[in-house]
Amino acid sequence: MSRETLNTQFWKACKILRQDDNTNSLLDYVEQISWLLFLKCFEEFEDKRRAEAEFEGRDYQPIITSKYQWSAWTDTKRRLTGRDLINFLGDNLFPYLRDLKGNSARSVIRGVFADAPSKMLKDGAILRDAIDAIEEIKFDTAEDVYTLSHLYESLLAKLGREGGFGGEFYTPRPVIEFIVQMVNPTLGETVYDPAMGSSGFLVESHSHMRASLGERILPKHDKQLQEETFYGQEKKALPYLMGCMNMILHGVFSSNLTRRNTLGDDVRKFTEKDRFDVILTNPPFGGTEHASVTSNFPYPSKATSITFLQHIMKKVRRGGRVGMVIDEGVLFKTNENAYMQTKKELLEQFNLWAIVSLPAGVFANAVASGTGPKTNLLFFNRELDLVGNPVGTKEIWYYDAQAVGFSLTKAQRPIPENDLPDCLDQAKTRSISERSWIVQVEDIIKRNYDLSAVNPNARAAVKHLRPAAIAADIAAKEQRILEIMEEIQELLAPEGNGREDEE
């Protein structure tokens, strides 16, 4: 199928879905095309598995029974449409999918459709037209799947830009690629994302591993990548659907993706068998959790960012590696016990070997307006000495990235300026430059575990800043001022009434 035809059919289906009264927003029609594509792609996956079984002389038991498979109810001869189509979906197909049991693959599908779609199209004729458009999308070659996967990711990016859901669904691709390259997951290692969203980190890790094998990849390697490598958890229904869909489009149906609240797991109960070799993630910014959830952590906090960090620290295996996005507040906050104690344990029990400061605007797609949260990247390893004691942090290598390969606006247009390749190159030797420096852990402790990336070479670096970088730096400082003001207000407000005492 030509790339132009596939592109036409994909956006044609999106345009048709937007005509329904129940798809009033971009979020609505992205959800609708996601579950439709999921079921079509899953049938392609089942066909492949069936062919492999027949080749090996094995019986194949379909995961979805034949009368509920995509081709059965979308068949043009049967021609379900209008109210008949809507009734079949609501009364037959979705109840069946939500009740699937028996193996892990069925559990994934059950999780996908537990609450999705969140609302059904009103017009069955419109849905029928969308199905017909999707039916024309073929997966005859790897190039077809590659093209469709990029179209789907462009839709997720559009959702982030226009819907203000970037932090929940979509991490910019250049940032994901950089983190994966820094951590370098390899075949034989397990990769985990506790806040998988649209599965960007898992998808990129899969591509990275396959690329590293090149022509040496064998069927046993593919089986290992499919079944024993990628693990993820996601709390919300729609990101989970999109994450599973994204993985399938990139050639992976992992039955190790779970829909659950990651922070609902008691971190004190984890054992080595529950842990992973590599953790790559972008936890949600600014979220809060109930006390029933925060009790699962040694340093309770309602803020999800610091509790996710605690979860990750308890989930990484001996010898394992972590690359993650973190909001800047976690680095500089020292007035709350959970923040200070978590960072203290991070430095004592792990080797926090690098912190990369990202410019404001990288997550402009996560908010309705403005530059979005100022973020940093943490890279740390769980290392042990010869007698099994943890190797803590001795020094931290910092890098101040001012450009990341796309404009620091909601549009995120590609630009040639990109400091991330230079950062990747310098990290190999921990070079010191105008953008990079080293801080001894003793100095961090003296600052009460303030990990903020404050470039000591800022004056020299400013001479070479581009106008866009200067604007982003100003925005970042304004964001920092707002956060500090919020902390001051919290300190001034007595607990219980939220205002100053009246005399």
C-alpha positions in Angstrom: 0.0 0.0 0.0 1.5 3.4 -0.9 2.4 5.8 1.8 0.1 8.4 0.2 -2.9 6.1 0.2 -2.3 5.0 3.8 -2.0 8.6 4.8 -5.2 9.5 3.0 -7.3 6.7 4.5 -6.0 7.4 8.0 -6.9 11.1 8.0 -10.1 10.3 6.1 -11.2 8.1 9.0 -10.3 10.9 11.5 -12.3 13.4 9.5 -15.4 11.1 9.3 -15.3 10.5 13.1 -15.2 14.2 13.8 -18.6 14.6 12.2 -20.4 12.7 15.0 -22.1 14.7 17.7 -20.2 12.7 20.4 -16.8 13.6 19.1 -16.8 17.3 20.0 -13.1 17.4 20.8 -9.8 16.1 19.4 -9.6 13.8 22.5 -12.9 12.2 21.5 -12.0 11.2 18.0 -8.5 10.2 18.9 -10.1 7.7 21.4 -12.5 6.4 18.7 -9.9 5.8 16.1 -7.6 4.2 18.7 -10.1 1.4 19.6 -11.0 0.8 16.0 -7.4 0.5 14.9 -6.6 -1.6 18.0 -9.1 -4.3 17.0 -8.1 -4.2 13.3 -4.4 -4.4 14.2 -5.0 -7.1 16.8 -6.7 -9.3 14.1 -3.5 -8.9 12.0 -1.5 -10.0 15.0 -3.7 -13.0 15.6 -3.4 -14.0 11.9 0.4 -13.9 12.2 0.3 -16.0 15.3 -2.0 -18.5 13.7 0.3 -18.8 10.6 3.3 -19.4 12.9 1.4 -22.1 14.8 0.4 -23.9 11.6 4.0 -23.7 10.2 5.2 -25.4 13.4 2.3 -28.0 13.4 0.7 -26.6 16.6 -3.0 -25.9 17.3 -3.8 -22.2 17.7 -6.5 -21.0 20.1 -7.6 -17.5 19.1 -7.5 -14.9 21.8 -10.7 -13.3 20.5 -13.3 -15.8 19.4 -14.1 -15.7 15.7 -17.6 -14.0 15.7 -16.1 -11.0 17.6 -13.0 -10.6 15.5 -12.7 -7.4 13.4 -13.5 -9.1 10.0 -16.6 -10.8 11.3 -18.5 -7.7 12.4 -17.1 -5.2 9.8 -17.7 -7.6 6.9 -19.3 -5.6 4.0 -21.6 -8.6 3.2 -23.1 -8.4 6.7 -23.1 -4.6 6.4 -23.9 -3.8 10.0 -24.6 0.0 10.1 -26.8 2.5 11.8 -28.6 1.5 15.0 -27.8 -2.2 14.4 -24.1 -1.5 14.5 -24.3 0.7 17.6 -26.5 -2.0 19.4 -24.1 -4.8 18.4 -21.1 -2.9 19.9 -22.9 -1.9 23.1 -24.8 -5.1 23.7 -22.4 -7.7 22.4 -18.9 -6.8 21.4 -17.8 -4.5 24.3 -19.4 -6.7 27.1 -17.5 -9.7 25.5 -14.2 -7.8 25.5 -14.6 -6.5 29.0 -15.2 -10.1 30.3 -12.2 -11.8 28.6 -10.4 -14.2 30.9 -8.0 -17.1 30.7 -4.5 -15.6 29.9 -2.4 -12.5 30.1 -3.2 -11.4 26.5 -6.9 -11.5 27.2 -6.3 -9.5 30.4 -4.6 -6.7 28.3 -7.7 -6.5 26.0 -10.0 -6.5 29.1 -8.0 -3.7 30.5 -8.1 -1.7 27.2 -11.9 -1.9 27.0 -12.8 -1.8 30.7 -13.7 1.9 30.4 -13.0 2.5 26.7 -14.5 3.9 24.7 -15.6 6.4 27.3 -18.6 7.3 25.2 -20.0 5.8 22.0 -20.7 7.5 18.7 -24.3 8.5 18.3 -24.5 8.0 14.5 -24.0 4.4 13.3 -23.8 5.5 9.7 -20.9 7.7 10.5 -19.2 4.9 12.4 -19.8 2.6 9.4 -18.1 5.1 7.0 -15.1 5.3 9.4 -14.8 1.5 9.5 -14.9 1.4 5.7 -12.0 3.9 5.6 -10.0 2.0 8.2 -10.7 -1.3 6.3 -8.8 0.1 3.4 -5.7 0.4 5.6 -3.6 -2.6 4.9 -0.6 -4.0 6.7 1.0 -5.8 3.8 4.6 -4.8 4.6 6.7 -3.5 7.4 6.8 -0.2 5.7 3.0 0.0 5.9 3.1 -0.5 9.7 6.0 2.0 10.0 4.1 4.6 8.2 0.9 4.0 10.2 2.8 4.1 13.5 4.2 7.5 12.5 0.7 8.8 11.6 -0.6 7.6 14.9 2.2 9.3 16.8 1.6 12.5 14.9 -2.0 12.3 16.1 -0.8 11.9 19.7 1.5 14.9 19.3 -1.4 16.9 17.9 -3.4 15.9 21.0 -0.7 17.2 23.2 -0.4 20.5 21.3 -4.1 21.3 20.9 -5.6 19.5 23.9 -3.1 20.4 26.7 -2.6 16.7 27.5 1.1 16.4 26.6 2.3 15.4 30.1 -0.3 12.6 30.2 -0.1 11.1 26.7 3.0 12.3 24.9 6.7 13.0 25.7 8.5 14.7 22.7 10.3 12.1 20.6 13.7 13.8 20.7 13.7 13.7 24.5 12.7 10.0 24.5 15.4 9.1 22.0 18.0 10.9 24.0 17.1 9.2 27.3 17.1 5.8 25.6 20.5 6.4 24.1 21.9 7.5 27.4 20.6 4.4 29.3 21.2 2.0 26.3 18.9 -0.9 27.1 20.1 -4.2 25.5 18.5 -7.5 24.5 18.1 -9.7 27.6 17.3 -6.8 29.9 13.8 -6.0 31.1 12.4 -2.5 30.5 9.7 -0.9 32.7 7.7 2.3 32.5 5.5 2.8 35.6 3.6 5.7 33.9 3.6 4.4 30.4 1.0 6.8 28.8 1.3 6.3 25.1 4.3 3.9 25.5 6.8 6.2 23.9 9.7 4.9 26.0 8.8 1.3 25.4 8.4 1.8 21.7 11.7 3.6 21.4 13.5 1.0 23.5 12.2 -1.8 21.2 13.5 0.1 18.1 16.8 0.7 19.9 17.3 -2.9 20.7 16.3 -4.1 17.2 18.7 -1.6 15.6 21.6 -2.7 17.8 21.1 -6.3 16.6 20.8 -5.3 12.9 20.9 -8.4 10.7 21.8 -10.6 13.6 18.2 -10.7 14.9 16.7 -14.2 15.0 13.2 -15.5 15.7 14.2 -16.3 19.2 15.2 -12.7 19.7 11.8 -11.5 18.4 10.0 -13.8 20.7 12.1 -12.5 23.6 11.3 -8.9 22.7 7.6 -9.7 22.4 7.1 -11.7 25.6 9.9 -11.1 28.1 11.2 -7.5 27.7 8.7 -4.7 28.0 6.6 -3.9 31.0 4.3 -1.0 31.7 1.6 0.3 34.0 -0.9 3.1 33.4 -3.7 4.3 35.7 -6.1 5.9 33.2 -8.2 4.1 30.5 -7.5 6.3 27.5 -3.7 6.6 27.8 -3.6 2.8 28.4 -5.6 2.2 25.2 -3.3 4.5 23.3 -0.2 2.9 24.8 -1.3 -0.6 23.8 -2.2 0.7 20.4 1.1 2.3 19.9 3.0 -0.8 20.9 1.0 -3.0 18.4 1.7 -0.5 15.6 5.4 -0.7 16.3 5.3 -4.5 16.1 5.0 -5.5 19.8 2.0 -7.0 21.5 3.2 -7.2 25.1 1.0 -9.0 27.5 3.0 -7.3 30.3 1.2 -4.0 30.1 -1.2 -3.5 33.0 -3.9 -0.9 33.7 -3.5 -0.1 37.4 -2.5 2.8 39.7 1.3 2.3 40.0 1.3 4.2 43.3 -1.2 1.8 44.7 1.7 -0.8 45.1 3.3 -0.9 48.5 7.0 -0.4 47.8 8.0 -2.1 51.0 6.8 -5.4 49.7 8.9 -5.5 46.5 11.5 -8.3 46.2 14.2 -8.7 43.5 11.9 -10.8 41.3 9.5 -7.7 41.1 12.3 -5.5 39.8 13.6 -4.5 36.4 16.9 -4.0 34.7 16.0 -0.7 33.1 13.4 1.9 34.0 12.5 4.7 31.6 9.7 7.0 32.3 8.1 10.5 32.5 5.9 10.5 35.6 2.9 12.8 35.7 3.5 16.4 36.8 1.7 18.1 39.6 -0.6 15.3 40.5 -1.8 14.4 44.0 -2.9 11.2 45.6 -5.1 10.3 48.6 -3.7 9.3 52.0 -4.7 5.7 51.3 -2.1 5.7 48.5 0.6 7.7 50.0 0.8 5.3 52.9 2.5 2.8 50.5 5.7 4.9 50.7 8.4 5.3 53.4 8.3 9.1 52.9 4.6 9.9 52.3 3.6 12.9 50.2 0.5 13.8 48.2 2.7 14.9 45.3 2.9 12.2 42.7 6.3 13.3 41.4 8.2 12.5 44.6 6.2 9.3 45.3 6.9 8.0 41.7 10.6 8.6 42.3 10.4 6.5 45.5 8.6 3.8 43.5 11.2 3.8 40.8 14.0 3.6 43.4 12.4 0.4 44.8 11.7 -1.1 41.4 15.2 -1.0 39.8 17.1 -4.3 40.0 20.7 -4.6 41.4 22.9 -3.4 38.6 20.0 -1.7 37.0 19.7 1.7 35.4 17.2 4.5 35.3 16.5 7.4 33.0 13.6 9.7 33.8 12.0 13.1 33.5 11.4 15.0 36.7 9.8 18.4 37.4 12.3 20.9 38.7 10.4 21.3 42.0 11.6 17.9 43.1 15.3 19.0 42.7 15.2 22.2 44.8 12.5 21.5 47.4 14.0 20.9 50.8 11.3 22.2 53.2 9.2 19.0 53.0 10.5 15.8 54.7 9.5 13.5 51.8 11.6 15.5 49.3 14.7 15.7 51.5 14.6 12.1 52.7 13.9 10.7 49.2 16.9 12.6 47.7 19.1 11.6 50.7 18.3 7.9 50.0 18.8 8.5 46.3 22.4 9.8 46.9 23.3 7.2 49.5 21.8 4.1 47.9 22.3 4.9 44.2 24.8 6.5 41.9 23.1 9.6 40.6 25.6 10.1 37.8 24.0 12.8 35.7 21.3 15.5 35.7 20.4 17.2 32.5 18.5 20.5 32.7 16.0 21.0 30.0 14.8 24.4 28.9 11.3 25.7 29.7 9.0 25.0 26.9 9.8 21.3 26.3 6.5 20.5 27.8 4.5 23.5 26.6 2.1 20.9 25.2 1.3 19.8 28.7 -0.6 23.0 29.6 -3.3 25.1 28.0 -1.0 28.1 27.8 2.5 29.2 28.8 5.7 27.2 28.7 4.7 24.3 30.8 6.7 22.9 33.8 10.4 23.3 33.9 11.9 19.8 33.8 15.2 17.9 34.3 16.4 14.4 33.4 17.8 12.1 36.1 20.1 9.2 35.3 21.1 6.9 38.1 22.2 3.3 38.6 21.8 0.8 41.5 25.4 -0.3 41.9 26.8 -2.7 44.5 30.4 -3.2 45.6 32.1 -6.6 45.9 30.5 -7.4 49.2 27.0 -6.3 48.1 26.8 -2.9 49.7 25.3 0.0 47.7 27.6 2.3 45.9 26.3 5.8 46.6 26.9 9.0 44.7 30.3 10.6 44.8 29.7 13.4 42.3 27.0 14.5 39.8 27.7 15.5 36.3 25.4 18.3 35.1 24.5 19.5 31.6 22.6 22.7 30.8 20.7 22.0 27.6 19.3 25.2 25.9 18.0 23.7 22.7 16.4 20.2 22.0 15.8 20.1 18.3 12.3 21.6 18.3 10.8 25.0 19.1 9.9 25.6 22.7 6.3 26.3 21.9 3.1 24.3 21.8 3.7 23.8 18.0 7.1 22.1 18.7 8.3 22.6 15.1 11.6 21.0 14.3 14.7 23.3 14.4 18.3 22.6 13.7 19.6 23.8 17.1 19.9 20.8 19.4 22.3 20.4 22.4 21.3 16.8 23.2 23.8 15.1 20.8 26.5 17.2 22.4 25.3 16.2 25.8 25.3 12.5 24.9 28.9 12.8 23.6 30.1 14.7 26.6 28.4 12.4 29.1 30.7 9.5 27.9 33.7 11.2 29.4 31.9 13.5 31.9 33.5 16.5 30.2 33.5 19.9 31.7 32.5 22.8 29.4 30.5 26.0 29.3 27.4 23.8 29.5 28.6 21.0 31.8 30.0 20.9 35.3 30.5 18.5 38.2 29.3 18.9 41.8 30.6 16.9 44.7 28.0 15.1 46.8 29.4 16.8 49.9 28.3 20.1 48.4 24.8 18.8 47.7 24.5 17.7 51.3 25.6 21.1 52.6 22.7 22.6 50.5 20.3 20.4 52.3 20.0 18.0 49.3 19.1 20.8 46.8 19.9 19.1 43.5 19.2 22.2 41.3 21.1 22.5 38.1 22.8 26.0 38.6 25.3 26.4 35.8 28.5 28.0 37.3 29.6 29.0 33.8 26.3 30.8 33.1 28.0 34.1 32.2 30.2 32.5 29.6 27.4 30.5 28.2 25.1 33.5 27.9 27.4 35.0 25.3 26.6 32.2 23.0 22.9 31.9 23.7 20.4 32.1 20.8 17.4 34.5 21.1 15.0 31.5 21.5 17.2 30.1 24.3 17.3 33.5 26.1 13.5 33.7 26.0 13.2 30.2 27.3 15.6 31.0 30.1 13.5 34.0 31.1 10.4 31.9 31.1 12.1 29.3 33.3 13.2 31.9 35.8 9.6 33.2 36.0 8.3 29.7 36.6 10.9 29.2 39.4 9.9 32.5 41.0 6.2 31.4 41.0 7.2 28.0 42.6 9.2 29.8 45.3 6.4 32.2 46.0 4.0 29.2 46.5 6.5 27.7 48.9 6.7 31.0 50.9 2.9 31.2 51.0 2.7 27.6 52.3 5.3 28.4 55.0 3.4 31.6 56.1 0.0 29.9 56.2 -0.5 28.0 59.5 -1.6 24.4 59.0 -5.4 24.1 59.3 -6.7 27.5 58.2 -4.5 28.4 55.2 -4.1 32.1 56.2 -2.1 34.2 58.7 -3.2 34.2 62.3 -5.5 37.1 63.2 -4.5 38.9 66.3 
